[in-house]
């Protein structure tokens, strides 16, 4: 980036970072469940747990639970803590690293979005994108201080992979894009639809342009296939290379990458023989079909529902209430005031981007292909689960800026229309519109139910876990949401946590939290539980009480303590209530 764009990226990044650091709350208080678990995983790594050993031994002890996360994300965070600890102490080093790492990631995300918009619509589009992204609330949530989970780096890698799939004379850009796609796959599978869209974009551009696009497709495909195999060897022990695992990088996904990357390379090598667009399309479809059939036949178990094995209670009492797991219909029904901010940018980006792409020259049209297919994939994911909306919004800002600037023209009146359109689609304007919608719905129906997520007694702060910090270390049964925070903030072990691999322990925890006295005592004894910790002001308590009005949580929340439990003395104002199991 040259001229005004590069300085503006730095200024916008500095402004967003300063606002986040100075205006936010305690970094540990701002962490989500997965952020806490990532911190626990990093601590265990720094304390000597092996590179290949991803088991969380304090979750469902004594066997523990092998996490499906990647050490590749732990590594830079652990490096920052190691670097800072001699000067700031361990606790402060963790706090600083947890605050800075997400902000470091925001810089390349901002720069890549601006670069992409500049390629599509010129420098004005790049400048506008910087401003739109800097205020994009759905995107910024994954770059806030404390956001240690892998979402931020996955967004950066998706943008980098998209850049590599766009037309570019520099080979390293295509190689870097394929490498970014492979790293994304190694970190987690949530970007699999996005990677598939970029592979299709690379192949489709080759089908249209022929030999002129062959080199970049070859580079992208080989880098993706080779990079995936390399990261697999780096992060999976040889003893597990043939394990039939589908929720993390494994032989199944290495096979997918090998077939996909190798297929692109094979097609590129056939460019001289395939002279027409029709011939190249037929060859591409044939190679893709063979690859899909081969992988599906070899690994059919990876095509099923990833939530199929969850306890039904986990689905109805927890997963159904997790905001990032909601689909578009759920968001519209439960949180209509947030619907516009979440979905309008991506939808508008697809519509206006399609018009701009159609009006572009044949050569310019190819610049739009990869970003548009990527946005389509991310928007589809967001419609299924809202967790895909952050990446979709960030990319949509670049596409919207380029499309609006391109379509509006350069006259004085056109510039005014451009400014108005960009403001109307900006995140602050959509948030304000959503609040107005929410206020109107409430005025029309004051009794309308609203989603309850947090509150003074929801146990979201570090200080809320003080009652557990004062008691002797043991095994705690608490709400699913509380599990990772208990691991991060105390020395205790836990039974319930929001991870599908923890299925049996979660079942046992629900038996304790929802059962009658006979079932509760049986589950406590079978799992050697020491403490029950509940938050009567938390949203999970409401769900549990509705499901089991006579269950343990409902009774404890109403002050009815069974004889096999005793309250742990504490401040009555503390939101967490702890009960010791009598032996």
N, C-alpha and C positions, 0 to 999 in steps of 0.2 A: 504494500500500500504506500502511496506517495501523497505529497501535497497535504491537504487538510485532513484527510481521512485518518491517517495514523495518529497524529496528535489528539484528534477528537476521541479515538478509541481509548487512549491512555487517560484523558481527562474524564471521560464517562466512567471508566473502570475505577479510577481513584475516587470519584464522587460517590458511586454506588458502594464501594468498599468502606469509605469513611462513614457514610450514613448507616451502614449495617453494623459497623463496629461501635459507633458512638450512640446510636439510637436503639440498639437491641437490648435484649435481656441477657442474663447470665448464659454463657455459651452452652453449659451443660443442661440448663433448663429448656433451651430451645431445641434440644435433640429429639428426634423421633425414636420409635422403638428400634428400627434398624440402625440408626446412628449409634444408639447405646450398644447394640450388639457388635457393631463394627469396632467400637472403642474397646470392648472386652476382648475381641479377637486380636486386636493390635497389642493390647497389654500382654496377653498370653504369649504372643510371638516374641515380644521383647523380653519376657521372663523365661525364655528358653524352649517354648513349644516348637516342635520341628516345622520346617517349611511345608512338608507334605501332610502334617498332622493338623487337620482342621476340625477335630472333634472338640466340642464344648463339654468339658467334663463336669461342670457344675449345672448343666441342664440335664434333667432326668438321670441323676446318678443312681447307681455307680457306673453304669455302662456309658453314660453320656450320649450325645447326639453329634454325628458327623455333619457339619454344616456344608452347604453346597455353594459357598462363596469362594472368592478367589484371593489368594495371597498377593496377587498383582496389585490390588487396591490397598492392602495392608502396608505394602512396602514403602511407598512415599510418605505415608502418614507416620509410620514407625521411624523413618529416617529423619523427619522433622523433629519428632520428640527426642530422639537420640542427640540431635544437633543442639537442641535448646536446653535439655535437662541440666548439663553442667553449669549453666549460667542462671537458669530460672527455677531449678528444682523440678521434680517429676510432675507434681500436680499442675503447676503453672505451665510447664512445657506442654502437657496434654491440652490445657485450655487454649494456649496460643496456637498450637498445631491444629486443633479442631476448628479454630476461628479462621485461620489463614488458608488452609488447604482448599476449602470450597471457593474462596475468593480468588486464589491462584487459578483455579479452573475456569472461573468466569471470564478471565482475560482472553484466552484462546477462543472461547465460545463467542464472545463479542466480536473478536477480530475476524473469525471465520464467517459469521453471519454478515458482517459488513463487506468482506471480500466477495462473498457470493452475490450480494445485492449489487455491488459495483460491476461485477461481470454481467449481470442481467440488465441493469438499467443505468449504468454510469455512476459517476462520483456522487451526484445528488442523491441517488438511491442508497448508496453506501452510507452517506452522512445521515440520512433519515433513519436508516436501520439502526444505527448506533443509538439514536434517541429513543426509538420504539423499544428496543431490547432493554435499554437501561431502566425502563419503567414497566416492563412486562411482569406483572405479579405472578402469573402461573409459571413462568420460566425461572424467575429469581428465587423461588422457594427452594430450589435444589442447589443454589449457590450461596445460601445464607450461612453465617457462622454457625458451626455445629453440624452441618449437613455432611456427615462422613460417609453416608451410604454411597453406593456406586452410581446413582442416577446422574450426578453432575458430570462425571467422567464419561458416562455412556452418551450423553448429549454431545459433548465435545467430539468424541470419536465418530458419532453419526455424521456430524457436520464435516469432519475431516474426510471421512469416506465419501461423502457426497461430492466434495471438491475434487477428489481423485477420479470420480466417475464422470466429471464434466470434461468437455474438450479442452485440452491444454497441450501446448507444444513441449512442455518440460516433462521428461519421463519420470522424474522423481515425484511429481505430484500424483500420477497414477499409481506408482509403486507405494507411495505413502498412504494413498486412499485404501488400497487393498490391505496394507499392513494395519491401518486403523480399524478396518472391518474385522480382521482376524483378532485383534486385541479386544474389540468389543465382544466378539463371540466367546473369547476365553474368559472374560470377566463375568458375563451373564448372558442368558438367552433371551432377555426381554427385547433386545433389538433385532431379533431374528427376522421379523417381517420387514424391518427397515433394510437390513443387509440384503434380503431377497430382492427388494425393490431396486436396490442399486445394482445388483447383478443383472437384473432384467434391463435396467436402463443402459448399462454398458453394452449388453448384447444387442439391444434394439438399435442403439446408435450405430453399431457396426453393421447391422442389417441394412440400415438406411444409407450410410456413407460408404460402406465397403472398405477397401484397403487403407484408406486414409485414417480410419479409426481402429485398424487392426492392432497397431503397436500399443496403444493405450489400453485396449481391452486385454491384450496379452499380459501386459505389465500388471494391471489390476488383478486379473485372475490368478496369475502365478504368485503374486505377493499375498493374496488372500489365502490360497491353498497352503503355501509353504509357511506362512505366518501362523496359521491355525495349528498345523502339525508341530511347529516349534513351541508354541505356547502350551500345547497339550503335553509335550515331553517335559516342559519346564515345571508344570504345576500338578501333574498327576504322577504318582509313583508307578514304576514299571509293574508292580504287582497288581495294579488296578487298571492297566491299559485295556483289558478285555472285559471289564465289568460292564454289565448292561445298565448303564446310568443314563437318564434322559434329562435331568434337571440341571446339569452343569456340563461343561466341556468334557467329552468322552469320545470313545471310538465311533459312536453313532454320528456325532457332529463333525468329527474329523473326516469321516467318510463323506458327509454332505459337502464340506468345504473342498475336499479333494475332487469330488465329482463336479462341483460347480466351477471351481477355479480351473481345473483341468479341462472342463468342457469349453470354457471361454478361450483357453489357450489353443485347444484343438480347432475351434472355429476360426480363430485368428490365422492359424497356419493354412487354412483352406481358402483364404480370401482370393488367391489367384485363380482358383478353379470355379468359384461361385461368383459369376459375373453380374447377376441380377439381384434386385432387392427380394423378389419372390423366392429365388433359390436360397438366399441367405436366411430368410425367414423360416423356410421349411427346414433347413439344416439346424437352425437354432432351436426350433420347437422339437425336432427329433432328438437332439442331444439332451435338451432339458427333460423331455419325457423319459428317456432311458435312465437318466440320473435319478429322477424322482422315483421311478418304479423300482430301481435297484436298491435305493436307500430304504424305501417303504417296505420292501420285501425282507431286507436284512434286519431292520429295526422297527417292526410293527408296533412294539410297545410304546414307542415314543410319539405315536400319533394320537394317543388317547387324551382324555381330559386330565390336566395336571392336578385338579382338585378332587378327582374321583374317589381317592382313598381317605379323604378327610372324614372324621366323625361328623354325622349330621348335625350334632349340637354345635360343633365348631363352625359349621357353615351358617346356621341360622342365628346363633347367638353372638358370633364374632365377625366372621368374614362378611356377612351381609350388611354389617354396620361400619366397615372400614371404608373411609371416604375414597381412598385411591383405588379401591376395587369396585366402585360403583360404575354402572354403565350410563350412557347418555340419558336413557329413560329414567333411571333412578335419580340422577342429578336434576332433571327437569321436574320430577315429582316432589323430591325431598328438599332440594336447595335451588329453586327457580331463580333466586336472586344471583346465583353464581353461574348460571348456564351461559349467559352471553360472554362473560369474560373467559370462560373455559373453551367454548366451541366456536364463537364467531370469527376470531382471527383465522383459524385454519380453514373454515368453510369459505370465508371471503377470499383467502389466499388461493384456494383451489379455483374458485370462480373467476376472479380477476386475472390470476396467473394463466388460466386456460385461454382467456381472450388475448392477453399480451403475447402468449406463445403463438397463437394462431396468426396474429398480425405481424409477427417478426419475420425477417428474411429466413429462407431455408437454413442458412448457416447459423443465424442467431437463434433459430428455433431449437437447435441441438443443445444450446446452453441451458435451456429451460427443462430439458427432458429429465435429468437426474433429480434436480430439486423438486419438480412436480410429482414424480413417482414416489420420491421419499416422503413428501408431505401427504400424499394419498395414503401411503402405508401407515404413517404415524397417526393420521386422522382416523383411520379404521381401527387402530389399536385404542385410541382415545374413546371412540364410540363404544368399544367393548369394555374397557377399563380406563377410568379417567387418568390413571397414572401415565398414560401416553401423551397427555395434553401438554405437558411442559415442553417436551422436545418439539411437538407439533407447533406450539405457539411461537417458540423461538425461531424456527425455520419460517413459519408463516410471516413473521415480521419482515424478514428479508424479501420474501416473494411479494408481499403486499407493497412494500416500499418501491420495489423495482417496477411492479405492474402499474401502480398509480402514477408514478413519475413518468413512465413510458407512455401511458395512455392519455395523460392529461394534456401534454403539449407544453410549449414554452411561452405562450402569450401571458400577458399580465393577468387576465381573467382566469386563464388555465392554472396559473400558480396559486391563485386564491382557492380554486376548487381543489387543488392538490392538498393544500394545507388543511382545508376543512375535512376532506376525506380521510387524511392521515390522522387527524385529531379524533374523528368519529370512531375510528377502528383501533385507537390506542387503548391500552389496558386501563388507565385511569378513567377514561370516558366510559368504557364498558362496565367498569366496577360501579361507577356512579349511576349508570342506567340500571344496573342490576339492583342496586339499593332502592332506587325509585320503584322498580317492579315489586320488590319485597314489601316496601311500605304500602303500595297500593293493594297488594294481596291481603296484607294484614288489616288494612282499613275495611276492605270488603268482607273479610271473614276473620274477626279478632280471635276466634277459637281455633284457627288453623294451627295444626301441629307443626312445630319446627324441629329440626334436627338438633339434638343436644350432643355436643362434642366435648366441651371443656367447661370448667367452672371452678370456683374457689376450692372445692373439695375433690377435684378430679385426680389428684396425685400426679401432677405433671412436673413438679419442681424437685430439685435435689433435696431441699429441706423437708419435703413431704415424706421422705423415706427415713427420717431420723429415728422413728420408733424401732425400726428393724436394726439400725446401726447400734442401738444400745443393748441388744440382747445377744446372748451367746450364739455362735454360728450354728446353723442347722439347715434343714430342708423346709422351704416355704411354699405353701400353696397360696397363690394370689390370682388376681385377674390376669387374663392373657396379655393385655396391654402392659401390665406392670412387670412382666417377667424380665425383659432385657434391662430395664432400669434397675431392678433389684440386683441383677448380676453386676451392673456397672457401678452402682452406688454402695453396695455392701459386699460382705464376704460370704453371704449365704448362697446355697444352691436353690434351684427352683424346679417346679414340676411343669408348669404351664408356660408356653411361649408361642409366639405367632409364626410357627414354621411347620410346614407340612411333614417334615421328617420326624417331628416330635409327636407323631400320632398317638401312640399308646400312652405316653405320659399325659398328653392333653385329655385323653379319655378319663384317666384316673383323676385328674384335677377337676373335671366336670362332675365326676361322681362325688367328690368332696364338696364342691361348691353348690351343687343342686340337689343332693340326695337327702333322704330321710336319715334318722340317726343310725339305723342299722347299716345302710350303705356307706355313710360317711365314716363310721368307725372301722368298717372293713377296709375301705380304701386307705385310711390313715395308717392302719397297722400294716397293710400289704406294702405300702411305699415308704414306711418309716418317716412319716411327716412329723415335723417338730412344731411348725407354726402355721396358722391361718392368718393372712393379712388381707384386709378388705378396705375399700374406700367407699363409704356410703354415698358420697357426693359424686362418684364417678359414673359415666354413662353405662359402663358394663353392668353395674349393680342394677340399673333400671331394667336392662335386658334379662338378667338372671331372675329378678323378682317377678317379672311378667311370666317367664317360662315356668318357674317353680315357686309359687307363692308361699309354700311351706318348706322350701329348701333352706340349706344352711345360710346362704348369703342373706336371704330375706329375713330370717330370724335374727341373725347377728345385727343386721342393719336396724332392726327395730328393738334392740336391747335384750333379746332373748338368747342367753348364752347357755348351751347344753352343759351338763355336768362333766363331760369329758374334755372341756376346754376351760381355760381361765384367762381373763383379760390381763394383758401386760400393762402395768401402770404407766401412765404418760399424761401429757398435756391434753385436756379435753378439747382444745382448739385445733389440735393436729388432725389433718384429714384422714390419715391412715390409722386404722384400728388393728392391733395385733393381738392374737389369742394364742396362748401356749397350749399344746396338747398335754394333758395330764397323763403321767405314766404310773 
